[in-house]
Amino acid sequence: MKMDYHLHTEFSDDSREPMENQVERAIELGFREICFTDHVDYGVKNDWSDGNIKYRIGDGVGKPEGSLDPIANVDYPLYFEKLRLMKKMYGDRIEIKQGLEFGMQTITVDKYEKLFARYKDELDFVLLSIHEIDNKELWTMDYQRERSWKEYNEGYYNELYQVMKIYKDYNVLSHLDLIVRYDPQGRYPFEKVEDQVAEILKLAISDGKGIEINTSSWHYGLDDTMPSRQILKLYKDLGGKIITIGSDGHTTRYVGDHFEDAVSILKEIGFTHIAGFTKMKPQLHEI
């Protein structure tokens, strides 16, 4: 069953792709199920309802050069309204699930607790990501440039683990080794963080959570999957069974990208199923 469980739209501050374009592209590619997971990053972005929205120039994915990008979280009422419209328009051709990607920090957990309480009845799926630490973003290198190679790699995994210990209203850890995407020194040796990663995976498994294989590793030109095959194998060896496949597509170009490659790799490692979600509950589908 072809499913893409990590898609972005015009409701994310780094995309301008209309939701209907993403749906139509997924249908064209033969996908049976998709989940939209637009961005929420408290600490570095405000909600639209808070006002005081700031803008930055031309750093969004799939946007014209020099365009203004709002630094804001999802406009939740409009987002869920449009998701309902998409289901009415396309529901006879594809299953559309309602998700969000929580870019969490230990210092912002309370905001996500309130957000989830407000919209839990609307949500099928929540990704947990670490995009920034102490309000310093990874993709801009603000977090890394102040630290050594060892410090920022170990700091990244420690932040994820600390968030996981105190926040449980999520389903899947998104692009678990994301720090690799923004590391100018290359891939930090796995053996140096293996114990940290093992503890993260053990906690996820004991909490009934999963991980994703994020296929953006191909278009970012990484030297391995995201997370790496070593992490995927460790998750399997520790007893992990819940895994989603997500393109992290911010434009139609990347909807469902390298899905078959991801399936092949999962099979090689020994996985037999991928997961979809309804109302925060997993359903496993044979691959």
C-alpha positions in Angstrom: 0.0 0.0 0.0 1.5 3.3 -1.1 1.4 5.9 1.7 3.2 9.2 2.3 3.0 10.3 5.9 5.0 13.5 5.8 3.7 16.2 3.4 3.7 20.0 3.6 1.6 22.7 2.0 0.9 26.4 1.9 0.1 26.2 5.7 3.8 25.6 6.4 6.0 28.7 6.4 8.6 26.9 4.1 6.1 25.9 1.4 3.7 27.6 -1.0 2.3 24.4 -2.5 -1.5 24.4 -2.5 -2.9 21.4 -0.6 -5.0 20.3 -3.6 -1.8 20.1 -5.8 -0.2 17.7 -3.3 -3.4 15.6 -3.2 -3.7 15.5 -7.0 0.0 14.5 -7.4 -0.4 11.7 -4.9 -3.4 10.4 -6.8 -1.5 10.6 -10.0 1.3 8.5 -8.5 -1.1 5.8 -7.3 -0.9 6.6 -3.6 -3.8 5.2 -1.5 -3.2 7.3 1.6 -1.4 10.5 2.6 -1.1 12.6 5.7 -0.4 16.3 5.8 2.0 17.3 8.6 2.4 21.1 8.4 4.9 22.8 10.7 4.5 24.0 14.3 7.7 25.4 15.8 7.1 27.2 19.0 9.9 29.3 20.3 11.0 30.5 16.9 7.5 31.1 15.4 4.3 32.5 16.6 0.7 31.4 16.0 -1.3 33.6 13.6 -3.8 34.3 16.5 -0.9 35.8 18.5 -0.3 38.5 15.9 3.1 40.1 15.5 4.0 37.9 12.6 7.4 38.5 11.1 8.6 37.8 7.6 11.9 36.7 6.1 13.1 36.9 2.5 13.4 34.1 0.1 14.4 31.1 2.2 11.3 28.9 1.7 11.3 25.7 -0.2 9.5 26.0 -3.6 9.0 29.7 -3.4 10.1 32.4 -5.9 13.4 34.0 -5.2 13.1 37.1 -3.0 9.6 36.1 -1.8 8.5 37.0 1.7 8.0 34.0 4.0 5.9 34.5 7.1 7.6 33.2 10.2 4.5 31.5 11.7 3.0 28.3 12.7 0.0 26.7 11.0 -3.2 28.7 10.8 -5.1 25.9 12.6 -8.7 26.8 11.9 -8.1 27.4 8.2 -5.9 24.3 8.0 -8.5 21.9 9.4 -11.2 23.6 7.3 -9.2 23.0 4.1 -8.4 19.4 5.1 -12.2 18.8 5.5 -12.7 20.3 2.0 -10.0 18.1 0.5 -11.7 15.0 2.0 -15.0 16.0 0.4 -13.3 16.7 -3.0 -11.0 13.7 -3.2 -12.1 11.2 -0.5 -13.4 8.7 -3.1 -10.0 8.5 -4.6 -7.5 8.7 -1.8 -7.5 8.6 2.0 -6.4 11.9 3.5 -5.3 12.0 7.1 -4.9 15.1 9.3 -1.5 15.6 11.0 1.0 18.1 12.3 4.7 18.2 12.7 5.7 19.4 16.1 9.2 20.9 16.1 9.7 20.7 19.8 12.1 21.9 22.4 12.3 21.2 26.1 11.5 24.9 26.7 8.3 24.8 24.6 6.7 21.5 25.7 3.9 23.4 27.6 2.8 25.1 24.4 2.4 21.8 22.6 0.4 20.3 25.5 -2.1 23.2 25.2 -2.2 22.9 21.4 -2.8 19.1 21.4 -5.5 19.5 24.0 -7.2 22.0 21.8 -7.0 20.0 18.5 -6.7 16.4 19.6 -10.1 15.5 18.1 -9.0 16.8 14.7 -5.7 14.9 14.6 -4.9 11.5 13.1 -1.1 11.8 13.4 1.7 13.8 15.1 5.3 13.8 14.1 7.9 14.8 16.8 10.9 16.6 15.4 13.8 18.6 16.7 14.4 21.6 14.4 15.9 24.0 17.0 17.4 23.9 20.5 17.3 26.8 22.9 15.6 28.7 20.0 18.7 28.3 17.8 17.7 26.6 14.5 19.6 23.7 13.0 19.1 24.6 9.4 20.6 28.1 9.8 23.6 26.6 11.8 22.8 28.9 14.7 22.9 26.0 17.1 26.0 24.3 15.6 28.3 27.2 15.0 28.7 27.8 18.8 29.7 24.2 19.5 32.2 21.5 18.6 31.3 18.6 16.3 30.8 16.4 19.4 28.8 18.9 21.4 26.2 19.7 18.7 25.7 16.0 17.7 25.4 14.8 21.3 23.4 17.9 22.2 20.9 17.2 19.4 20.2 13.6 20.6 20.0 14.7 24.2 17.4 17.3 23.4 15.3 14.8 21.6 15.5 12.3 24.5 14.7 14.9 27.1 11.6 16.0 25.1 10.5 12.4 24.8 10.7 11.9 28.5 8.2 14.6 29.2 5.9 14.7 26.1 3.9 11.7 25.0 1.2 13.0 22.6 2.9 12.1 19.4 3.1 9.0 17.2 6.4 8.9 15.3 9.9 10.4 15.6 10.5 12.3 12.4 13.9 12.2 10.5 15.6 11.0 13.7 19.1 11.8 12.7 18.2 15.2 11.1 21.4 16.8 12.4 23.2 15.0 9.6 21.4 17.1 7.0 22.9 20.3 8.4 26.4 19.1 9.3 29.1 20.7 7.3 31.6 18.2 8.7 29.7 15.2 7.4 28.3 12.3 9.2 29.3 12.0 12.9 30.5 8.5 13.7 27.6 6.4 14.7 29.5 4.5 17.4 29.9 7.8 19.3 26.1 8.4 19.6 24.9 4.8 19.4 24.2 4.5 23.2 22.2 7.8 23.0 20.2 6.6 20.0 19.5 3.2 21.6 18.0 4.9 24.7 15.9 7.1 22.4 14.6 4.0 20.5 14.0 2.0 23.7 11.9 4.9 25.1 9.9 5.2 21.8 9.2 1.5 21.8 8.2 1.3 25.4 5.9 4.3 24.9 4.3 2.6 21.8 5.8 5.2 19.4 7.4 4.7 16.0 10.0 6.2 13.7 9.8 7.3 10.1 12.1 6.7 7.1 12.3 10.2 5.6 13.0 9.9 1.9 14.3 13.5 1.6 17.7 12.0 2.2 17.8 11.3 -1.6 17.1 14.8 -2.7 19.4 16.3 -0.1 22.2 14.0 -1.4 23.0 12.3 1.9 25.2 9.3 1.9 22.6 7.1 3.6 18.9 6.9 4.5 17.3 9.2 7.2 17.6 7.8 9.7 20.6 5.8 8.7 20.4 2.0 8.0 22.3 1.5 11.3 19.5 3.3 13.2 16.8 1.5 11.3 18.4 -1.9 12.0 18.9 -1.0 15.7 15.2 -0.1 16.0 14.3 -3.4 14.4 16.7 -5.4 16.7 15.3 -3.6 19.8 11.8 -4.8 18.8 10.5 -1.7 17.0 7.6 -2.4 14.6 5.9 1.0 14.0 7.5 2.8 11.0 6.1 5.3 8.5 7.4 6.4 5.1 7.4 10.1 4.5 8.7 12.2 1.6 8.9 15.5 3.6 7.6 16.9 0.3 7.2 20.7 0.3 6.3 20.7 -3.4 4.6 18.3 -5.8 8.1 17.4 -7.1 8.8 15.4 -4.0 5.4 13.8 -3.2 6.0 10.1 -2.6 9.7 10.5 -3.6 11.7 7.3 -3.5 8.9 5.4 -1.8 9.8 2.1 -3.5 13.5 2.5 -2.6 12.4 3.0 1.1 10.3 -0.1 1.0 13.1 -2.1 -0.5 15.5 -1.0 2.2 13.0 -1.8 5.0 12.5 -5.2 3.6 16.2 -5.8 3.5 16.4 -4.9 7.2 13.6 -7.3 8.0 10.5 -5.0 8.4 7.3 -6.5 7.0 4.8 -3.7 7.6 4.5 0.1 7.5 2.1 2.1 9.5 -0.8 4.5 8.9 -2.7 6.3 11.6 -6.3 7.1 12.4 -7.2 9.2 15.4 -3.6 8.7 16.7 -3.9 4.9 16.5 -1.6 2.9 14.2 -2.7 0.4 11.6 0.0 -1.8 10.1 0.0 -2.6 6.4 2.0 -5.4 4.8 4.8 -4.3 2.4 
